[in-house]
Amino acid sequence: MESKPNTIYRALDRKAAAITEFTMRQYRTKTSTWVVLGVGLVAISLVMLIYIDVMATGFESVDNDGDSLDLDNDGYPTGQELKWGTDPYMADSHPGLLDPPIAPEPASNYIDEDGFDIVFDGTSNYQSTGFDDDGDCYNYDGTSSRKDTNDNDIECDVLLVQNRFNGEWSANPDINVDEDPDDAAYALEATHMAFVLGMGKMGFVLLLGLFCPLFLATGLIRDEMTAGTMHFMLAKPIARTEVFLYRILGYLGIVWPYFISIGLLFALISGFMGPSEGFFRFADLGVWLAIVFATMMASLVYGMLFCALGVMWRYGIVLAIPFAAWELGMCLLSMGAPDASILRFSVIGWALMIVDSAAMLVWPNMDLFLLQGTSFNDDFGSIQTSALALDFFYSKPGVGSTGLVSSIIATIVLLIQGAVLWFIGGAIFKGKEIE
């Protein structure tokens, strides 16, 4: 059997494989590696346990319009009396006195009987949409003007109005339209999406994507230089920039499977536990895939950065902490101002853009969903609380015209950042004396 020629490319492959494999084996046998990975897993698992409890417990539905109450104690809920035209405030006026008599309905029939149904396409500054689900607006005993309280000459609808200055939409429904929505279902859906985005951004990209490189990549080169074992890696003709890169590849060989495994586990749990008409929320897998990918990209860039700082100074972790604090600030800023220019000077700003882009693609009606929750007068109950939480974690990408374009731009920028930091780290390594 003819052997392949020993070209420079095969030699390069052997060097890369040897150093990468050595790094992975070295990190797998370190107790500190498993401590770091274990702490990260425990931290985000605690949040997952809270999510599981909330999804299993659910939210209690509230009678927002009060028509499930029996105000005159005649055994008939107010909603049923309004439907049959009797006086809900008089005990001797109820549907049981009609011919033929009507039996009382359970009060639960008049809780969550009028759901959210705003339809939004964003094509005009004023838009009439929505409808009266339970018919109590159309059956309302009043003038036509009383059925058109939003003054758009259409009875029993929801008027969407766009603010000409900031482009935000607000809802103005006619009387008795969407007055008693299924707040428990809304709260569950909003809480689920807020959890996915919050866990993805704060738990994966920030905590794991920053925490793991900080403690695992800072000493990739420095520890070998201090221990004197770096001489063995440089004994054969190999550029220091290559050693820098291969050490990073070994570190990624440990943390990337870790991110993928946890991301898959959390995607399965939230997919089965989250509210869904089927047995599993398959669409959410796209968001979780983006979360894992964004975490992998962030860990690559942070790994290059922290490894370079470790080469620069033996106490490189001290230099890394200010960078970590900066990234934390940029993460919080991205929640409220995703289009802020200062975010372009961070790593996490671009990584979170990948998550936002995926959410924009998977949940295209998010603007409408948030409008429904934040515009409803719930006195900061379950609807508005969950809607505000979701509104905090959800952001539109600040760059790019579509979610796909934004994710591609963010990925390219992160790869460029990683390449630049690799050259910088390699240059610093070249100028260092090996102890």
N, C-alpha and C positions, 0 to 999 in steps of 0.2 A: 504494500500500500504506500503510495507516494505521499511524503509528508509535505505540509504546506511551508512555503519559505518563511523564514523568521524576519519579517519586515518590521519597520519602525512602528507600524500601526499595531501589530500583534504585541510587540514589546510594551507599547503604551497601554494596551488593553490589560496586559498582565499586571502592570504597575497599578493601574486604577483598581482592578479587582482585588489585588493583594491588600492595598491600603484601606480600601472601603470595607472589605471583609474583616480585616483586623480591627478597624474602628467599631464595627457592629458587634464583633465578639467581645471586644473590650468593654463596651457599654452594657452589653447584656449581663456581664458578670459583676458589674458594679451595683452595690446595694443602693447607692445614691440615685441611680437611674430609676429604679423601681419605686423608690420613695417619692421622687418627683412625679412620676407618672401616676402613682397611686393617689397622691394628694390631689392632683388635678381631677382624677376620676371621682373621688369622694366629694369634692367641692361641687361639681356639676350634678352629681347624682342626688344630692340633697335637694336641689331645685327640682329635679325630675320627680322626686317623691312628693313634693308639694303639688306639682302639676297633676300627678296621678290622683291624689286625694281630691283636688278640686273637680277634676273630670268625673270621678266616681260619685262625689257628693252632689254635684250640680248646683243650680241656683233655684231659689224658690220664686215661682211666678207671682207677680204682683198685679192686683186689679187696679190698673192705672186710672180708669175712669169711674170706678166705684159702682158700676152697674150690677155687680154680683151681690150687693148688699140688699137686705130686706128692710127698707127704711120705715115701713109702716107695720112690720111684724104680722103680715097677713099670710106668710108662707111662700110668697112669690118674689123672686129677685127683681130688682129694679129693671134690668134689661128685658126680662120677659114681659113685664107690665108695659114698658115702652113699646115693645114689639106688637102687643095686642091693643094698644091704645087706652089702657086703663091708667088711673092715677096712682103713681107709686108712693104718694104721700098720704093716701087715704085707705084705711083698713077695710072699708066696705066697698072698695072698688078694686077688683082684681079679676084676672081671666077665669077664675073658677065660677064667677057669676054669669059668664056668657052662655049663650045657647048654641051649640052644646058647650058644657063646661070644659075648661082646659086644665089639665093636671099640672101641678108645679114642676118646674125643671130644677135640676141641681144647680147650685150657685156656681159650680166649676164650669158650667157651660158659658158663663159670661166673664171668664178670665182668659186673656190671650185670644179673644175672638176676632181681633182686628190687626192683622200682621203688617209688617213693613212691606210696601209694594211700590216704592218709588222706582221709576224707570228713567235712566239717565243716559243720554248720549253726548252731552256736551256740545250740541250744535248751535245753541242760541243762548242769549243772555237771559231770556225769560222762557220758561218751559212749563207747560201744564201736563201733569202726569199723575199716576197713582189712581186708586179707586177706593170706594167704600166697601170693604170686604163684608161687613155684617149688616149693611143696609140701614143702619140707624141714622145716617145722615139723610138719605133719600126719604126715609119714613118720618123724619123729624116734622113735628106739627108746627110749622112756621112759614114765614114768607120765603120767596125765592132768595131774597137778599140775605136771609139768615142761613141759607144753605151755601152761600157764596161769600163767606167772611173774608176771603183773601182778595175779593174785588177784581177777579179776572174774567167775569161774565161766564164762568163755567161752574156749575154746581158740583159739590162733593168731589173735589179733586185736591191734588197737592201741587202748589206752585213753587217751582225752583227758581231762585233769583241769584244771578251771579254778580258779585261785587265788581264794578268796573275798575277799581283801583288795584285790588290784590288778586282778582280772579277767583276768589273763594265762593263756594255756593252755599246757600242757606235754604231751608225748606219752610214753607208757610202753608200748612194744610187747612182746608175748610173744617168747620166744626164737625166733630164726631168721625173724622177720617184719620185712620191710623192712631186713634187715641188710646187703644189698649193692645199694643203689640205683644208678641211672644218674647218678653224680655229675657226669660230664662234661656231660650234658644239663642238669642242674640248674644247674651253674655257668655255662653259656652263657646260659641264660634269666635267671638272677639278675643276671649281669653286664650283659646287654643292658638290662634294666629299670633297673638302677642307673645305667648310662650316660645313658639318656634323662632320668631325673629329675635326675641330677647336672649334666649339660650344660644342662638347662633352667633349673635353679635358679641354679647358680653361673656358668654360661657366658652364658646369655641374660639372665635377669632381673637378676642382680647385675652381671656384667661389662659387657654391652652396654647394659642398661637404665639403669645408673648412669654408666658410663664415657662414653658418647656425650653425654648432657646436660651432664655436668660440663665438657666441653671445647667443646661446640658451643652450648649455650644460655646459659651464663653471660655471654657478651658480646653477646647478641642486641640489647640496648638500649644497654648501656654503651659498646660500640665505636662506635656511631653518635653517642652523646653526646660522646665524647672527640674523634672526628674532625670534629665540627661538622656532619655531614650529617643529623642528626636534624631540623634546621630545615626541610629540604625535605619531610620526611614530615608535619610539623605545619603546613606553610604553608596547607593547605586546612583548612576547619573539620572537624576530626575529634578525638574524645576520645582522651586518652592511654591510657585503659584499652583502647580499641579497637586502638590501635597495638600495645600490649603483646600482646593476644590474636592479632592478625594476624601478628606476628613469630613467635609460638609456632607458629602454623599452618604458616608457611613452614618452620620448623625440622622440624616433624613430617612435612612433605611430603618431606623428605630422609631422615629416619631410619626412618620406618615402612615404606616400600618396601624399605629395606635389611634390616630385621628379617624381613619376610615372605619375601624372596628367600632369605636364609640359612636360615631355618626350613624352607622348602620343600625346599631342597637337602639339609639334614641329615635331614629326615624320609624322603626318598627313599633316601638312603644307608643309614640304619639299618633302613629297611623291607625293603630287599633283602638286607642283610648279616645281620640278626638271625635267630635261630633261628625256624623256622616250618614248619608242615606244608605250607603252600602256597608260592608263589613270592614273596609279599609279605605283610608284617604290616599289614593295613589298619586293624586296631583301634587301633594306636599313633598313627594320624593324629589321633585325638581328643586325645591328650596333647600332641602337637606343636602342634596348633591352640591349645590352652590356653596353652602356653608362649609362643607368639608373641603372643597376645592379652595375657597378663600382662606381657610385656616392653613392649608398646606402651602399656599403661596406666601402667606404672612410669615410662617415659620421658616421658609427658605430665606427671605430677605432679612428677617431678624437674626437668623443663624449666621449669615454672612457678616452682619453688622457687629454682633456681640463677639464673634470669633476674632474679627479684626481688632476690636477693643482689647480682647484678651492678649493678642500678640503685642499690642502697643504697650501694655503695662501689665505687670504680674497681678495687679489688683483690678483687672479689667471690669469686674462686676460692679465696682464703685462707679466707673465711668458709664456703665450700662443703665444704672438705676435712673439717672436724669432722663435718658432717652425713653425708658419705660413710663416714667411719669408724664412725659410729653405725649406719648401715644395714648395714654389713658385720657388725658384732657382732650385730645383730638377725637377719641371715640365718643365721649359725651357730647362734644360739639356737633358731631355728625348727626346726632339724634334730632337736634333742633334746627340746625342750619347745614343741611347736606351739600348746599351749593357754595358754602363759604370758601373763598380762595385759599385761605391758610391750610385747609385740609389737603391741598395738593402737595404740601411739603411734609407729608407724613406717609407712613406705610399703611397704617390701619384705615386711613381715609379711602384709599384705593381698594383695600381688601373688602371693606364693608360695602363698597359700591357694587361688588359682585353679588353680594347677598341681596341688596336692594333691587338690583336688576332682575334677579330670579323671582323675587316676590312680585315685581311688577308684571312679569310674564305669566306667572302661575295664578296670581290673583288680580286679574285685569280690572275688576270692579271695586277695587279697594276704596277709591274716592267716594263712590256712592255708599259703600258700607259704612265708612267713617261718618259721612254726612248724616246718615240715618241715626247713628248713635249719638253723635255730639249735638245734633239739633233737637233731640227729643227732650222734653222737660221731665226729667226723671229725678230731679232733686239729688243728683249725684248718687243715685242708686246703682244697681247692678249694671244697667245699660251704659250710663255715662262713665262709670268707673272703668269698665272693661274697654269701652271705646277710647277713653283717654290714654289708657295703658298701651293699646294698640297704636294709637296716633303717635305716641312717644317713640316707639321702636320702629315704626314704618317710615321710610323716607324715600322720596323719588331720587334716582341718581342725578347728581349735579352736572354730569357730563354725558353727552351723547343724546341723540334724538329718540332712541328706542332702548329697551332693556338689553337687547342683544348687542347693540353697538356699544353701550356703556360697559357691559361685561368684557367685551373684547379689548376696549381701550384700557380698562383697569388692569387686565391680565398683562398686556404688553408693557404698561408702565411698571408693574411689579417685577417683570422679568428684566427690564432695563435697570431698575434699582438694584436687583440682585447681581447683575453682571458688573455694574459699576463698583459695588462694594467688594466683589470678588477681586477685581483688579487693584483696588485700594488695599485690601487686606494682603494680597500677594506682594504688593510693593513694600508694605511695612515689614512683612516677613522676610523679604530679601535683605533688608538693611539691618536685621537683628543678628546679634552674636548668639550662638547656641552655647548655653552654659555646660 
